[in-house]
Amino acid sequence: MEAPRVNPYLAVAIGVVAVSTSAILVKVSSAPSGVIAFYRLFFSVLFMLPVFLIKYVPELRLITKRDWVFSGVSGVFLAFHFILWFESLNYTSVASSTVLVTLQPLFAFAGAYMFFKEKISAKAILSGIIAIAGSVIISWGDFKISGSALFGDFLAIAACALVTVYLLFGQTVRKRMSLITYTFIVYMISTITLFFYVLAVEESFYPYGASDWVYFILLALIPTLLGHTLFNWSIKWLSASIISMAILFEPVGATVLAYYLLGENVIWTQVAGGLVVIAGITLFLVDERKMNMKKRAEINSI
């Protein structure tokens, strides 16, 4: 394998900072959640379009009906994930919302257990209990602040569940489709879903101030295209476990940015609960990595 031109750890670090800006850009925008989500994905699709048209259009002929269905389901769930997560930021803090969304690996494992009958270890159960305890600490502290903050926490958890469904449906499709083609299709379907959602709830696509349009474009460029592209590039040299662990620092980055840029204070329950959640998910990811290594060793020994 050729040596990377850029240190992949540096690329992952930049990617974490990039995705950490997402919640901040949503917070400072004056547009409704559905509109923000629509323009984030609309501009992402627009920026991807030239590359897709030049290189990846022929791949469309190879996509099966089943993969189209799965991609469609993924796109719809991704759209509503963004709606609920962005809406949660109207009620609760950046710190609480981003930490609760990081519960995604546990939701994914629960989904894999229920739908794909994957084995569940005692350490995985323990890590889940620890992470849930952390989320309870966060929610308890937010409830003491206001009922609306607790409502925002529930929206963030629901958004986490939806993005898990998006990933579960997408993981099999990605094995048969290139990253660009899959991402373009899913983002396109999400954009169409959000377009009809905005119409249904009678939100307005315009007019918005110049600053809002800047935020929409930055959401597409920085956390969506730059952040996730760097993660996908780095996976050639780093394991998925390392990248998953690195993404756990997104709430830390988002909280620091919210403190300095938005003046959001962080209460002790958010800090304590966030650390417990991250500890639980770290334990889960480490255990999952060991299980995957054991499976590969068993396969190689056959």
N, C-alpha and C positions, 0 to 999 in steps of 0.2 A: 504494500500500500504506500502510495506516494506521501511525502510529508506535507502537511497543510501549510499554506502560505501564511495563515493567521493562526495563532494559538487557539485551539478549540475551546479551552477554558475561558479565554478572554471573550470569545464569541458568545458563549453561554451567559457570561456575566452581563454583557451588553444586552443580550436578549431578555434577561430578567429585568433589567432597568427599563427596557422598552415596554414590556407587558405591564410593568408597574404603573405606567402612565395612564393606562386605560381608565381606571376608576377616577383619576383626577380630571381627565378631559371630559368625562361624563358629568362629573359634579359641577364643573364650571359652565357647562352648556345650559342655555335657557330652554332648549327644545324638549318636547315630551320624550319619554323613553323609547317608544316605538319609532319615532322619527330619527332619533340618534342612531338606533340600531340599523334602521333602513339605510341611512346615508353612510354609516361605517362600512357596511357590506357592499353597497352600491359603488362607492368609490374604490373599494378593494377589487371588485370585479372589473371596473373600468381600467384600473392600472394593470391588471393581469391580462386584459383582452389582447393587446398586441402580441405578447409572448405566446398566448394560447393559439391565436390565429396563425402565426408563423410556423409553429412547430408541432402543435398537439391535436389539431383538428382531425387528422386521419385516425386517431385513436378512438374517436366516437363510434366508428363502425364496428369496433370490437367489443363494445359494452353489451352485456346480456340484459335481458328484460329484468331479471332478478336484481342485477346490480343497479339498474336505473331506479327500481323500487326502493332498494335500500338507501341509495344516495338521496332520493326524495325524502324518505323518512328522516334521514340525518339532517337534511337542510331545514326541514320544518322544526325539528326539535332544537336545532342550533338557533333559529330565529327566536323561538319563545324563551330559550335560555337567556339570550341577550335582553329581551324585554323585561323578564323578571329580575335579572341581576341589576340592570340599569335602574329599574323602579325601586329596588331595595336601597339604592344609594340616595333616594329621596327621603328615606325614613331613618336609616341607620348610618353609622359612621363608615368611612372607608376601611378602617381597621377591622371592624366586625364583619362587614360584608365580604372583604377579600379573604379573610381567614376562613369563614364558613364555606366559601366556594372551593377552598382547597381540600374539602372532604371528598372530592371527586374520586380519588383512588379507592376509597372504601365503598362508595356507591357502585363503582365499576366491579369490584370484587364480589359484592352482593349480587349484582346482576349476572355476572359470570357463573356464580354458584346456582342461582335460580334457573337460568335459561340454558346454560351449557354444562351444568352438573360438575363444575370444577370443584376439586377438593378444597376444604377450608381447614387450616391448621389452628392449633390452640393459640399460637402467637398472633395469628391474624385476628382471632376473636378478641384477644387481649388488647391488641393495638386499636381495634374498633371501639372497644369500651373506653379506652383512654381518650381517643379523639372525641367521642361523643360526650365524655365528661367535660372536656375542654369547651365544647360548644355550649353545654349547659351553663358553665361558668360565665361565658360571654353573654348568653341570653339572659341570665339572671341579673347581671350587672346592667344590661340595657333596659330590662324591665323596670329596674329601680329608677332609671332616668326617665323613661316614658313608655307607654304602651305602644306608641308608633315605632319606637326604636326596636322593640321586640317583634313587631309586625315586619319590619325591614329585615330582621334576622331570618324569619321564616321564609320570606321571599328569596333571600340568598340561598337558603338550603334547598328550596324548590328549584331554583336556577341550577344548582349543583346537580340535582337529580336529572334534570333535562339534558344537561351537557353530557352526562354519563350515557344516556340513551343514544345521543348523537354519536358518541365514540364507539359504543358497542355495535351499532349498525354499520359504522364506517370502517371498523377494523378489518372485517373480512373483505370489503370492497377494495381497500387500499392494497391488498396483496396482489390484486389483479389489474390495478390501474396506477398510472404514474401520479406522483404527488400533485403536479400542476393541474392535470386533467380532473382529478378527484376534487381538489380544492376549488377549482373554478366552477365545476358543476354544483357542488354543495353550496358555495357562496351565492351562485346565481339563483338556486332554488330558495335559499333563505331570503334573498333580496325580493323575489316575487312574493313570497309568503308575507314578508313585512310590508310590502306595498299594499296588499289587500287588507292586512291588519290595520294599517293607518287609515285606510278608507273606511273600514268597518267601524272603528271607534271615533271617526270623524275628527281626527287630528289633522293639522295642516302641514303640507309639505313645504310651504313658504308663506309669508316672507320671514326671514331670520336675519339678524345682524351679521355684519362681516366677520365678527369674532366667532360666531357659531359655525359658519362655513369653514373657517380655519380649523376649528375643533373637529368637525366631521372629517376633513381631509387628513388631519394629524392622526385621528383614530384609525383610519385605514392604513396610513403609511407606517406609523411607529409600532403600536402594539400588534396590529394584525399582520402586516406584511413583513416588517423588519424583525420583530420579536420572534414570530413563529418560523420565519425563514431561517433565522440563525439557529434555532433549535434543530430544525430539520437538516440543516447543513452539518451541524456539529455531530449528529448521530452517526455519521460516517466514521468518526474517530473515537467517540465516547459512547459508553453504554447508555441504553434508555433509562436505566436506574439512576445514573449520575444526573441526567437531564431532569428526570422526575424529582430528584432531591433538590436540584437547583431551583426548580419552579416553586418549591415551597417557600423560597425567599421573596416571592412576589408580594405577599401581604406585608412583609417587613419594609420593602422598598416603597410600596404604596402608602403605608402608614407614615413613613418618614417624609415623603413628598407632601402628604396631606397636612402634616404638622407644620411644615415650613411654608407651603404655598397657600394652603387654605385656612391655616390657623386652627385646625382641629385638635382638640386636646384628647389625650389617651388616658383612660381611667385604668385602675389596677386590675379590674376584672378582665378587661380586654387584653392586657399584657399577659396576665396569668393564664387565661383561657386560650389565648393564641399560642403560647409556649406549649401548653398541654396538647392542643390539637396537632401542632407541628411534631411534637415528640411522638404522639401516637401514629401519625402517618409515616414518620421516619422509621419507626419500628416495623410497620407494615411493609414498607418498600424494601427494607433490608431482608426481612423474612421472605418476601416474594422473590427477591434476587437469589437467595440461597436455594429456594425450592426450584427455580428455573435452572440453576446450575446443576442441581441433583438430577432433574429430568434429562438434561442434555448428557450427563455422565452415564445415565442408565441406557439412553438410546445408543450412545457411542459404544457401550460395552456389548451390545447385542450383535 
